[in-house]
Amino acid sequence: MLRRILCFILAASTLFSYTSHVHAAYSSLVPPTGWESARELTERALFRAGASPTSVSMHLGRLTASAVSTTTVAGASVAVPVTMRYASNAAEFAAKRLFLPAVLLSLTGSALVGVKEWGETAGLKLITDPATREKRWENLVQASGPASLPVGVTYSINDLYSPRSLTPSAVCPEWEARVIPDFGILSLHPVFVPQPGRFGDCRVTFRTIGEPNIVKNYGTYSIQQNPFSCPTGYIQTANRCALQDPNTRPGFVPEDEFLQRIKIQPMPIGLPQKLPFGLPVEDPIMNPSTTGQPRPVWIPTGEPYLEPKVSPTDPDVWVQPGVQVTTAPTVSNPWRVDSVQKPRKSTTPSSQRDPLFDPLAPSATALPSGPRKPKEEDAEEVGCGLPTTPPCKIDEQGTPENPKLDESKKPEDITKSLKDFAEDPLEKLPDLPLMNWSFRLPTGCSAIQLPVFAPYLTSVDVCPFTPVFHDVMTIVWIMGGIFGAISIFWRNVFAP
């Protein structure tokens, strides 16, 4: 049992010693201006697109910001393109801030215009409160009717946009004037349907943007009665309902209704670049491909040189030194990259001056694949030595002659060294090296590259656990030595 434990300890120490000797060069890209790291692991980082040259586009159904980060290779700064997809809660995050009067007051120019246009898609209008001079949100469609009504019974349906109407039959058309269709729906059309014993229903049909000529069923909503209430557009004062005057005190939309209505509307593509605050984004993607996957970047670090030939018939191969930068993000540092020395070979001495952002694509100067075709001067070498060809000629020029024995030496002289060893073995033993028990922990480490699984899994990084391996193996070696000493002592003292 003890032998098995010692063998396991030796195998584990060998494995961990190997992984810790591999070298890596980790660094971090410099994020574009406007990037703000997440304060906690449960939060997302923020990016303010207007703080740096940024373009925003729709990619795979999500708004995506394209910017430029930088890295330093061989003392030179290199620009690396990155993209950051806005998080799924970016619209709700922006809506919460756009409801605050202080944020609305700071909006000017194109930012103010963009926010107003986004609000109008949700049936909201940004106005200035004449009493406080603060900007507030109200419904885009204002109420109209008598200046005063008695408090009574109103009718509505269970929907966020439903008005409170004075009659059941008025609920459906008033609701159609207020409702904001969901994304992708062209129009909604509710129709009042009387029902015996109830107040009636609103039966709704709709048309989509993709199929505008096909009418589909949206659903049926039951009309309910609201006692002691005022119709939409009125406020209750004592026993009367007073019409809200848009010139003195508009009907402001509460925060929960504002968030619910605006976050379902797609954010305009140009709005993130105009907002004075950042929006939550997912982890950056370095040098993205057309499918949104990260790609390495190859950066030249010197001029091409001619590779030494193995055979005079080999073609000329030019080697240009360079560094390949590959993304290696962590939870705490999404900008971390791994830089590896990786020269590129070509058949021409032309120098690659600029970084290659698609180093895996075939190049015009790449080495040809497959077996090398023989040249005319190789005809003699190719056409000999086969069963149907004459034997190849061997050039023996420069071959040394066989060494000859010295006939003047006697046979006993050959065994003299063996006789001297038999007489004095210590004199013939070599000097053994000095042995000590000192050791040094390895310091270098790099991720294990897995190109076969790219682009889904490019590497396995065990470097963050190297200090733990060192501590664990130190304890294992100490415990192994203690158990070994106890075993030897036990066998010699207590064994029968």
Rosetta blueprint (number, residue, H / E / L):
1 M L
2 L H
3 R H
4 R H
5 I H
6 L H
7 C H
8 F H
9 I H
10 L H
11 A H
12 A H
13 S H
14 T H
15 L H
16 F H
17 S H
18 Y H
19 T H
20 S L
21 H L
22 V L
23 H L
24 A L
25 A L
26 Y E
27 S E
28 S E
29 L L
30 V E
31 P L
32 P L
33 T L
34 G L
35 W E
36 E E
37 S L
38 A L
39 R L
40 E L
41 L L
42 T L
43 E L
44 R L
45 A E
46 L E
47 F E
48 R L
49 A H
50 G H
51 A H
52 S L
53 P L
54 T L
55 S E
56 V E
57 S E
58 M E
59 H E
60 L L
61 G L
62 R E
63 L E
64 T E
65 A E
66 S E
67 A E
68 V E
69 S E
70 T E
71 T E
72 T E
73 V E
74 A L
75 G L
76 A E
77 S E
78 V E
79 A E
80 V E
81 P E
82 V E
83 T E
84 M E
85 R E
86 Y E
87 A L
88 S L
89 N L
90 A H
91 A H
92 E H
93 F H
94 A H
95 A H
96 K H
97 R H
98 L H
99 F L
100 L L
101 P H
102 A H
103 V H
104 L H
105 L H
106 S H
107 L L
108 T L
109 G H
110 S H
111 A H
112 L H
113 V H
114 G H
115 V H
116 K H
117 E H
118 W H
119 G H
120 E H
121 T H
122 A L
123 G L
124 L E
125 K E
126 L E
127 I E
128 T E
129 D L
130 P L
131 A L
132 T L
133 R L
134 E L
135 K E
136 R E
137 W E
138 E E
139 N E
140 L L
141 V L
142 Q L
143 A L
144 S L
145 G L
146 P L
147 A L
148 S E
149 L E
150 P E
151 V L
152 G E
153 V E
154 T E
155 Y E
156 S E
157 I E
158 N L
159 D L
160 L L
161 Y L
162 S L
163 P L
164 R L
165 S E
166 L L
167 T L
168 P H
169 S H
170 A H
171 V H
172 C H
173 P H
174 E H
175 W H
176 E H
177 A H
178 R H
179 V L
180 I L
181 P L
182 D L
183 F L
184 G L
185 I E
186 L E
187 S E
188 L E
189 H E
190 P E
191 V E
192 F E
193 V E
194 P L
195 Q L
196 P L
197 G L
198 R L
199 F L
200 G L
201 D E
202 C E
203 R E
204 V E
205 T E
206 F E
207 R E
208 T E
209 I L
210 G L
211 E L
212 P L
213 N L
214 I L
215 V L
216 K E
217 N E
218 Y E
219 G E
220 T E
221 Y E
222 S E
223 I E
224 Q E
225 Q E
226 N E
227 P E
228 F E
229 S E
230 C L
231 P L
232 T L
233 G L
234 Y E
235 I E
236 Q E
237 T E
238 A L
239 N L
240 R E
241 C E
242 A E
243 L E
244 Q L
245 D L
246 P L
247 N L
248 T L
249 R L
250 P L
251 G L
252 F E
253 V L
254 P L
255 E H
256 D H
257 E H
258 F H
259 L H
260 Q H
261 R H
262 I H
263 K L
264 I L
265 Q L
266 P L
267 M L
268 P L
269 I L
270 G L
271 L L
272 P L
273 Q L
274 K L
275 L L
276 P L
277 F L
278 G L
279 L E
280 P E
281 V E
282 E L
283 D L
284 P L
285 I E
286 M E
287 N L
288 P E
289 S L
290 T L
291 T L
292 G L
293 Q L
294 P E
295 R L
296 P L
297 V E
298 W E
299 I E
300 P E
301 T L
302 G L
303 E L
304 P L
305 Y E
306 L E
307 E L
308 P L
309 K L
310 V L
311 S L
312 P L
313 T L
314 D L
315 P L
316 D L
317 V L
318 W E
319 V E
320 Q E
321 P L
322 G E
323 V E
324 Q E
325 V E
326 T E
327 T E
328 A L
329 P L
330 T L
331 V L
332 S L
333 N L
334 P L
335 W L
336 R E
337 V E
338 D E
339 S E
340 V E
341 Q E
342 K L
343 P L
344 R E
345 K E
346 S E
347 T L
348 T L
349 P L
350 S L
351 S L
352 Q L
353 R L
354 D L
355 P L
356 L E
357 F L
358 D L
359 P L
360 L L
361 A L
362 P L
363 S L
364 A L
365 T L
366 A L
367 L L
368 P L
369 S L
370 G L
371 P L
372 R L
373 K L
374 P L
375 K L
376 E H
377 E H
378 D H
379 A H
380 E H
381 E H
382 V H
383 G L
384 C L
385 G L
386 L L
387 P L
388 T L
389 T L
390 P L
391 P L
392 C L
393 K L
394 I L
395 D L
396 E L
397 Q L
398 G L
399 T L
400 P L
401 E L
402 N L
403 P L
404 K L
405 L L
406 D L
407 E L
408 S L
409 K L
410 K L
411 P H
412 E H
413 D H
414 I H
415 T L
416 K H
417 S H
418 L H
419 K H
420 D H
421 F H
422 A H
423 E H
424 D L
425 P H
426 L H
427 E H
428 K H
429 L L
430 P L
431 D L
432 L L
433 P L
434 L L
435 M L
436 N L
437 W L
438 S L
439 F L
440 R L
441 L L
442 P L
443 T L
444 G L
445 C L
446 S L
447 A L
448 I E
449 Q E
450 L L
451 P H
452 V H
453 F H
454 A L
455 P L
456 Y L
457 L L
458 T L
459 S E
460 V E
461 D L
462 V L
463 C H
464 P H
465 F H
466 T H
467 P H
468 V H
469 F H
470 H H
471 D H
472 V H
473 M H
474 T H
475 I H
476 V H
477 W H
478 I H
479 M H
480 G H
481 G H
482 I H
483 F H
484 G H
485 A H
486 I H
487 S H
488 I H
489 F H
490 W H
491 R H
492 N H
493 V H
494 F L
495 A L
496 P L
